[in-house]
Amino acid sequence: MTYSDVQLYIGGAWRPGGAGDTIDVVNPATEKVIGTVASATHADLEAALEAAQLGFDDWSRRSVHERSAILRKAAHLLGERAERIAEILTLEQGKPLRQAKSEVLAGVEMIEWCAEEARRTYGLVIPARSPGVFQVTLKEPIGPVAAFAPWNFPINQCVRKLAAGLAAGCSFVLKGPEDTPGSPAELVRAFVDAGVPGAAINLVFGDPPLISGHLIPHPVVRKVSFTGSTEVGRYLGALAASHMKRITMELGGHAPVIITEDADLDVAVELMIQQKFRNAGQVCTSPTRFIVQEAIFDRYVDMFVEKAAALVVGDGHDPISQMGPLINQRRIDSIRCLIEDAVSAGGNLRTGGNRIANKGYFFAPTIVTDVPVTARIMNEEPFGPVALINRYRTLDEALAEANRLNYGLASYAFSDNAATVARLKHGISAGMLSINHLGLALPELPFGGIGDSGVGTEGGSEVVAQFLETKIVTQLLGRK
């Protein structure tokens, strides 16, 4: 298919950037430029903010029932367009087509969930101390939101913000990812075609420091929602705090996986192969530090290496491909440096560790065992197709390693012993823990981390609450 150039969406119209500047969009499987995306100027951002205020004034006054109906229609349109949007996503991001379609359909589910939660933004009646006094809390939309989404899941991460905020009655200036702009543009199109006022969603691209530095301090913006690296999140969080803006931050991770000697190894290998090499490991919840009981260590490693080495790496449009490319050359350079450091520190490279193919940013599924905790890769999120497998003797040792870092996003465990599972549930410090299956990132579940992995959650019954403010109204009845 052909790839269309992507423009800004401001005030209900698709338009080029004010200065006419564009950024190339590259297919990571071929390294070829497939299109461009418009780059916003300060004037464009001002226009987007003005539109967002107007959009909020309109959208926030709509009843929750009307907003819910429009969101349900948006979900329907996104589902109808899933095949075409998945093609765009694979072209610009590289993931296998079936994974791209799954991402779009997961977006459909998220919108449907938020559409229902929009109708459940309940307040409270609070018993009064005096006769004739009526006290209630009201839940009101916080206002225009500045949202920042990454390139690795451009539908998934945009839809978590847009669907929940729109359900609450908020408007948006969404800073989309320049590497993968086409798919979030189609997501915005689905919302607008469903009936969301054009001014209520504004989509911009361009220089990240320029955009964040303009949007976050601006008085129109009342909340900041960011998904990305911990380093950038710290900076944006501090900037938002200095202007008293509420934040939701979904940041980096370095997910531990504890595998006990009584675990079902076939299940533990199969599920972790899927999760580790999904999207070429470019996933914030990707399992990275495997902590395996020493009695089963060699057997687990052999099984894991065999399956990893057999994965088919290739263009996402090839139906036999199980893993696509990394997003760009910078990711390859970064991962290669981390692997070389791990091996020089004493780690054992069991498979992979190298770039493959002459064209495209393809990297072999990689496994390194017995990696010292002093190695950089044991402390820095690799964000690529690299699994680190170390051994432990006692469960206390395993828990200590799982909790050693200040990251606390996703975590995983495999055990068939009830007492061990009970210890794991309470002993692993993370925002999310999945035991004996893959159960994270569903719309009905909270999604978020602790420590350096973020602030607040997305999804679950709290999905809309992050975009609402509480107002107390106390009234003396009976006065004319």
HUNOR-V907613 format. One record per residue. N is the residue number from 0. RES is the residue in one letter. SS is DSSP state (@ for helix, = for strand, . for the rest). OMEGA is omega in whole degrees, 0 to 359 (* if undefined). Layout:
n:N res:RES ss:SS omega:OMEGA
n:N res:RES ss:SS omega:OMEGA
This chain:
n:0 res:M ss:. omega:177
n:1 res:T ss:. omega:181
n:2 res:Y ss:. omega:182
n:3 res:S ss:. omega:174
n:4 res:D ss:. omega:185
n:5 res:V ss:= omega:178
n:6 res:Q ss:. omega:172
n:7 res:L ss:= omega:173
n:8 res:Y ss:= omega:186
n:9 res:I ss:= omega:176
n:10 res:G ss:. omega:177
n:11 res:G ss:. omega:181
n:12 res:A ss:= omega:172
n:13 res:W ss:= omega:186
n:14 res:R ss:= omega:175
n:15 res:P ss:. omega:174
n:16 res:G ss:. omega:185
n:17 res:G ss:. omega:180
n:18 res:A ss:. omega:181
n:19 res:G ss:. omega:182
n:20 res:D ss:. omega:177
n:21 res:T ss:= omega:178
n:22 res:I ss:= omega:179
n:23 res:D ss:= omega:172
n:24 res:V ss:= omega:187
n:25 res:V ss:= omega:172
n:26 res:N ss:= omega:185
n:27 res:P ss:. omega:178
n:28 res:A ss:. omega:183
n:29 res:T ss:. omega:185
n:30 res:E ss:. omega:180
n:31 res:K ss:= omega:175
n:32 res:V ss:= omega:183
n:33 res:I ss:= omega:181
n:34 res:G ss:= omega:179
n:35 res:T ss:= omega:174
n:36 res:V ss:= omega:182
n:37 res:A ss:= omega:180
n:38 res:S ss:. omega:186
n:39 res:A ss:. omega:173
n:40 res:T ss:. omega:175
n:41 res:H ss:@ omega:180
n:42 res:A ss:@ omega:177
n:43 res:D ss:@ omega:180
n:44 res:L ss:@ omega:176
n:45 res:E ss:@ omega:178
n:46 res:A ss:@ omega:179
n:47 res:A ss:@ omega:179
n:48 res:L ss:@ omega:177
n:49 res:E ss:@ omega:178
n:50 res:A ss:@ omega:181
n:51 res:A ss:@ omega:177
n:52 res:Q ss:@ omega:177
n:53 res:L ss:@ omega:179
n:54 res:G ss:@ omega:178
n:55 res:F ss:@ omega:180
n:56 res:D ss:@ omega:179
n:57 res:D ss:@ omega:189
n:58 res:W ss:@ omega:183
n:59 res:S ss:. omega:180
n:60 res:R ss:. omega:177
n:61 res:R ss:. omega:178
n:62 res:S ss:. omega:178
n:63 res:V ss:@ omega:180
n:64 res:H ss:@ omega:177
n:65 res:E ss:@ omega:179
n:66 res:R ss:@ omega:180
n:67 res:S ss:@ omega:181
n:68 res:A ss:@ omega:180
n:69 res:I ss:@ omega:178
n:70 res:L ss:@ omega:178
n:71 res:R ss:@ omega:177
n:72 res:K ss:@ omega:178
n:73 res:A ss:@ omega:177
n:74 res:A ss:@ omega:179
n:75 res:H ss:@ omega:181
n:76 res:L ss:@ omega:179
n:77 res:L ss:@ omega:178
n:78 res:G ss:@ omega:178
n:79 res:E ss:@ omega:185
n:80 res:R ss:. omega:189
n:81 res:A ss:@ omega:183
n:82 res:E ss:@ omega:182
n:83 res:R ss:@ omega:180
n:84 res:I ss:@ omega:177
n:85 res:A ss:@ omega:176
n:86 res:E ss:@ omega:178
n:87 res:I ss:@ omega:182
n:88 res:L ss:@ omega:179
n:89 res:T ss:@ omega:178
n:90 res:L ss:@ omega:188
n:91 res:E ss:@ omega:184
n:92 res:Q ss:@ omega:173
n:93 res:G ss:. omega:185
n:94 res:K ss:. omega:178
n:95 res:P ss:. omega:187
n:96 res:L ss:@ omega:181
n:97 res:R ss:@ omega:175
n:98 res:Q ss:@ omega:179
n:99 res:A ss:@ omega:179
n:100 res:K ss:@ omega:177
n:101 res:S ss:@ omega:178
n:102 res:E ss:@ omega:179
n:103 res:V ss:@ omega:181
n:104 res:L ss:@ omega:173
n:105 res:A ss:@ omega:175
n:106 res:G ss:@ omega:176
n:107 res:V ss:@ omega:180
n:108 res:E ss:@ omega:180
n:109 res:M ss:@ omega:179
n:110 res:I ss:@ omega:179
n:111 res:E ss:@ omega:180
n:112 res:W ss:@ omega:181
n:113 res:C ss:@ omega:177
n:114 res:A ss:@ omega:178
n:115 res:E ss:@ omega:181
n:116 res:E ss:@ omega:177
n:117 res:A ss:@ omega:184
n:118 res:R ss:@ omega:183
n:119 res:R ss:@ omega:179
n:120 res:T ss:. omega:188
n:121 res:Y ss:. omega:166
n:122 res:G ss:. omega:181
n:123 res:L ss:= omega:166
n:124 res:V ss:= omega:185
n:125 res:I ss:= omega:180
n:126 res:P ss:. omega:183
n:127 res:A ss:. omega:178
n:128 res:R ss:. omega:185
n:129 res:S ss:. omega:177
n:130 res:P ss:. omega:175
n:131 res:G ss:. omega:179
n:132 res:V ss:= omega:180
n:133 res:F ss:= omega:185
n:134 res:Q ss:= omega:179
n:135 res:V ss:= omega:168
n:136 res:T ss:= omega:177
n:137 res:L ss:= omega:175
n:138 res:K ss:= omega:184
n:139 res:E ss:= omega:180
n:140 res:P ss:= omega:187
n:141 res:I ss:. omega:180
n:142 res:G ss:. omega:177
n:143 res:P ss:. omega:184
n:144 res:V ss:= omega:168
n:145 res:A ss:= omega:184
n:146 res:A ss:= omega:183
n:147 res:F ss:= omega:186
n:148 res:A ss:. omega:183
n:149 res:P ss:. omega:185
n:150 res:W ss:. omega:190
n:151 res:N ss:. omega:174
n:152 res:F ss:. omega:189
n:153 res:P ss:@ omega:174
n:154 res:I ss:@ omega:185
n:155 res:N ss:@ omega:186
n:156 res:Q ss:@ omega:174
n:157 res:C ss:@ omega:186
n:158 res:V ss:@ omega:178
n:159 res:R ss:@ omega:181
n:160 res:K ss:@ omega:185
n:161 res:L ss:@ omega:185
n:162 res:A ss:@ omega:182
n:163 res:A ss:@ omega:181
n:164 res:G ss:@ omega:177
n:165 res:L ss:@ omega:177
n:166 res:A ss:@ omega:180
n:167 res:A ss:@ omega:183
n:168 res:G ss:. omega:180
n:169 res:C ss:. omega:171
n:170 res:S ss:. omega:189
n:171 res:F ss:= omega:152
n:172 res:V ss:= omega:183
n:173 res:L ss:= omega:174
n:174 res:K ss:= omega:182
n:175 res:G ss:. omega:180
n:176 res:P ss:. omega:182
n:177 res:E ss:. omega:179
n:178 res:D ss:. omega:186
n:179 res:T ss:. omega:187
n:180 res:P ss:@ omega:188
n:181 res:G ss:@ omega:183
n:182 res:S ss:@ omega:176
n:183 res:P ss:@ omega:175
n:184 res:A ss:@ omega:178
n:185 res:E ss:@ omega:176
n:186 res:L ss:@ omega:178
n:187 res:V ss:@ omega:180
n:188 res:R ss:@ omega:180
n:189 res:A ss:@ omega:178
n:190 res:F ss:@ omega:183
n:191 res:V ss:@ omega:179
n:192 res:D ss:@ omega:180
n:193 res:A ss:@ omega:178
n:194 res:G ss:. omega:173
n:195 res:V ss:. omega:180
n:196 res:P ss:. omega:183
n:197 res:G ss:@ omega:181
n:198 res:A ss:@ omega:183
n:199 res:A ss:@ omega:175
n:200 res:I ss:= omega:178
n:201 res:N ss:= omega:186
n:202 res:L ss:= omega:180
n:203 res:V ss:= omega:175
n:204 res:F ss:. omega:176
n:205 res:G ss:. omega:183
n:206 res:D ss:. omega:185
n:207 res:P ss:@ omega:179
n:208 res:P ss:@ omega:179
n:209 res:L ss:@ omega:184
n:210 res:I ss:@ omega:180
n:211 res:S ss:@ omega:180
n:212 res:G ss:@ omega:178
n:213 res:H ss:@ omega:187
n:214 res:L ss:@ omega:191
n:215 res:I ss:. omega:180
n:216 res:P ss:. omega:189
n:217 res:H ss:. omega:183
n:218 res:P ss:. omega:177
n:219 res:V ss:. omega:185
n:220 res:V ss:. omega:180
n:221 res:R ss:. omega:180
n:222 res:K ss:= omega:178
n:223 res:V ss:= omega:176
n:224 res:S ss:= omega:186
n:225 res:F ss:= omega:169
n:226 res:T ss:= omega:182
n:227 res:G ss:. omega:185
n:228 res:S ss:. omega:178
n:229 res:T ss:@ omega:182
n:230 res:E ss:@ omega:179
n:231 res:V ss:@ omega:180
n:232 res:G ss:@ omega:177
n:233 res:R ss:@ omega:181
n:234 res:Y ss:@ omega:182
n:235 res:L ss:@ omega:178
n:236 res:G ss:@ omega:178
n:237 res:A ss:@ omega:179
n:238 res:L ss:@ omega:179
n:239 res:A ss:@ omega:181
n:240 res:A ss:@ omega:181
n:241 res:S ss:@ omega:177
n:242 res:H ss:. omega:176
n:243 res:M ss:. omega:178
n:244 res:K ss:. omega:174
n:245 res:R ss:= omega:184
n:246 res:I ss:= omega:162
n:247 res:T ss:= omega:183
n:248 res:M ss:= omega:173
n:249 res:E ss:= omega:193
n:250 res:L ss:. omega:188
n:251 res:G ss:. omega:178
n:252 res:G ss:. omega:175
n:253 res:H ss:. omega:198
n:254 res:A ss:= omega:174
n:255 res:P ss:= omega:175
n:256 res:V ss:= omega:177
n:257 res:I ss:= omega:180
n:258 res:I ss:= omega:184
n:259 res:T ss:. omega:185
n:260 res:E ss:. omega:179
n:261 res:D ss:. omega:180
n:262 res:A ss:. omega:172
n:263 res:D ss:. omega:187
n:264 res:L ss:@ omega:178
n:265 res:D ss:@ omega:179
n:266 res:V ss:@ omega:183
n:267 res:A ss:@ omega:179
n:268 res:V ss:@ omega:185
n:269 res:E ss:@ omega:182
n:270 res:L ss:@ omega:181
n:271 res:M ss:@ omega:172
n:272 res:I ss:@ omega:179
n:273 res:Q ss:@ omega:187
n:274 res:Q ss:@ omega:182
n:275 res:K ss:@ omega:187
n:276 res:F ss:@ omega:171
n:277 res:R ss:@ omega:181
n:278 res:N ss:@ omega:179
n:279 res:A ss:@ omega:178
n:280 res:G ss:@ omega:181
n:281 res:Q ss:. omega:186
n:282 res:V ss:. omega:181
n:283 res:C ss:. omega:179
n:284 res:T ss:. omega:183
n:285 res:S ss:. omega:175
n:286 res:P ss:= omega:187
n:287 res:T ss:= omega:182
n:288 res:R ss:= omega:179
n:289 res:F ss:= omega:183
n:290 res:I ss:= omega:193
n:291 res:V ss:= omega:180
n:292 res:Q ss:= omega:190
n:293 res:E ss:. omega:181
n:294 res:A ss:. omega:181
n:295 res:I ss:. omega:188
n:296 res:F ss:@ omega:184
n:297 res:D ss:@ omega:181
n:298 res:R ss:@ omega:180
n:299 res:Y ss:@ omega:181
n:300 res:V ss:@ omega:181
n:301 res:D ss:@ omega:180
n:302 res:M ss:@ omega:182
n:303 res:F ss:@ omega:179
n:304 res:V ss:@ omega:181
n:305 res:E ss:@ omega:181
n:306 res:K ss:@ omega:180
n:307 res:A ss:@ omega:181
n:308 res:A ss:@ omega:182
n:309 res:A ss:. omega:180
n:310 res:L ss:. omega:179
n:311 res:V ss:. omega:180
n:312 res:V ss:= omega:182
n:313 res:G ss:. omega:179
n:314 res:D ss:. omega:182
n:315 res:G ss:. omega:179
n:316 res:H ss:. omega:177
n:317 res:D ss:. omega:185
n:318 res:P ss:. omega:180
n:319 res:I ss:. omega:182
n:320 res:S ss:. omega:176
n:321 res:Q ss:. omega:178
n:322 res:M ss:= omega:180
n:323 res:G ss:. omega:182
n:324 res:P ss:. omega:166
n:325 res:L ss:. omega:188
n:326 res:I ss:. omega:182
n:327 res:N ss:. omega:182
n:328 res:Q ss:@ omega:180
n:329 res:R ss:@ omega:179
n:330 res:R ss:@ omega:178
n:331 res:I ss:@ omega:181
n:332 res:D ss:@ omega:181
n:333 res:S ss:@ omega:182
n:334 res:I ss:@ omega:179
n:335 res:R ss:@ omega:180
n:336 res:C ss:@ omega:180
n:337 res:L ss:@ omega:179
n:338 res:I ss:@ omega:179
n:339 res:E ss:@ omega:178
n:340 res:D ss:@ omega:180
n:341 res:A ss:@ omega:180
n:342 res:V ss:@ omega:180
n:343 res:S ss:@ omega:178
n:344 res:A ss:. omega:177
n:345 res:G ss:. omega:178
n:346 res:G ss:. omega:182
n:347 res:N ss:= omega:179
n:348 res:L ss:= omega:185
n:349 res:R ss:= omega:176
n:350 res:T ss:= omega:177
n:351 res:G ss:. omega:181
n:352 res:G ss:. omega:186
n:353 res:N ss:. omega:172
n:354 res:R ss:= omega:179
n:355 res:I ss:= omega:180
n:356 res:A ss:. omega:180
n:357 res:N ss:. omega:178
n:358 res:K ss:. omega:182
n:359 res:G ss:. omega:184
n:360 res:Y ss:. omega:182
n:361 res:F ss:= omega:179
n:362 res:F ss:= omega:185
n:363 res:A ss:. omega:171
n:364 res:P ss:. omega:192
n:365 res:T ss:= omega:176
n:366 res:I ss:= omega:176
n:367 res:V ss:= omega:181
n:368 res:T ss:= omega:176
n:369 res:D ss:. omega:183
n:370 res:V ss:. omega:177
n:371 res:P ss:. omega:182
n:372 res:V ss:. omega:178
n:373 res:T ss:. omega:180
n:374 res:A ss:. omega:182
n:375 res:R ss:@ omega:185
n:376 res:I ss:@ omega:176
n:377 res:M ss:@ omega:183
n:378 res:N ss:. omega:179
n:379 res:E ss:. omega:180
n:380 res:E ss:. omega:182
n:381 res:P ss:. omega:179
n:382 res:F ss:. omega:180
n:383 res:G ss:. omega:187
n:384 res:P ss:. omega:183
n:385 res:V ss:= omega:175
n:386 res:A ss:= omega:179
n:387 res:L ss:= omega:186
n:388 res:I ss:= omega:177
n:389 res:N ss:= omega:184
n:390 res:R ss:= omega:174
n:391 res:Y ss:= omega:177
n:392 res:R ss:. omega:183
n:393 res:T ss:. omega:180
n:394 res:L ss:@ omega:176
n:395 res:D ss:@ omega:178
n:396 res:E ss:@ omega:181
n:397 res:A ss:@ omega:180
n:398 res:L ss:@ omega:179
n:399 res:A ss:@ omega:179
n:400 res:E ss:@ omega:180
n:401 res:A ss:@ omega:184
n:402 res:N ss:. omega:186
n:403 res:R ss:. omega:182
n:404 res:L ss:. omega:179
n:405 res:N ss:. omega:171
n:406 res:Y ss:= omega:178
n:407 res:G ss:= omega:180
n:408 res:L ss:. omega:180
n:409 res:A ss:= omega:173
n:410 res:S ss:= omega:185
n:411 res:Y ss:= omega:177
n:412 res:A ss:= omega:178
n:413 res:F ss:= omega:178
n:414 res:S ss:. omega:176
n:415 res:D ss:. omega:180
n:416 res:N ss:. omega:186
n:417 res:A ss:@ omega:180
n:418 res:A ss:@ omega:178
n:419 res:T ss:@ omega:179
n:420 res:V ss:@ omega:179
n:421 res:A ss:@ omega:178
n:422 res:R ss:@ omega:180
n:423 res:L ss:@ omega:182
n:424 res:K ss:@ omega:183
n:425 res:H ss:@ omega:187
n:426 res:G ss:@ omega:180
n:427 res:I ss:. omega:182
n:428 res:S ss:. omega:181
n:429 res:A ss:. omega:177
n:430 res:G ss:. omega:183
n:431 res:M ss:= omega:179
n:432 res:L ss:= omega:178
n:433 res:S ss:= omega:186
n:434 res:I ss:= omega:173
n:435 res:N ss:. omega:174
n:436 res:H ss:. omega:175
n:437 res:L ss:. omega:187
n:438 res:G ss:. omega:184
n:439 res:L ss:. omega:170
n:440 res:A ss:. omega:173
n:441 res:L ss:. omega:183
n:442 res:P ss:. omega:184
n:443 res:E ss:. omega:181
n:444 res:L ss:. omega:172
n:445 res:P ss:. omega:180
n:446 res:F ss:= omega:180
n:447 res:G ss:. omega:185
n:448 res:G ss:. omega:178
n:449 res:I ss:= omega:179
n:450 res:G ss:= omega:181
n:451 res:D ss:. omega:181
n:452 res:S ss:. omega:171
n:453 res:G ss:= omega:180
n:454 res:V ss:= omega:179
n:455 res:G ss:. omega:181
n:456 res:T ss:. omega:172
n:457 res:E ss:= omega:180
n:458 res:G ss:. omega:178
n:459 res:G ss:@ omega:181
n:460 res:S ss:@ omega:179
n:461 res:E ss:@ omega:192
n:462 res:V ss:. omega:182
n:463 res:V ss:. omega:187
n:464 res:A ss:@ omega:182
n:465 res:Q ss:@ omega:181
n:466 res:F ss:@ omega:182
n:467 res:L ss:= omega:171
n:468 res:E ss:= omega:179
n:469 res:T ss:= omega:176
n:470 res:K ss:= omega:176
n:471 res:I ss:= omega:175
n:472 res:V ss:= omega:177
n:473 res:T ss:= omega:191
n:474 res:Q ss:= omega:172
n:475 res:L ss:= omega:184
n:476 res:L ss:. omega:174
n:477 res:G ss:. omega:177
n:478 res:R ss:. omega:178
n:479 res:K ss:. omega:*
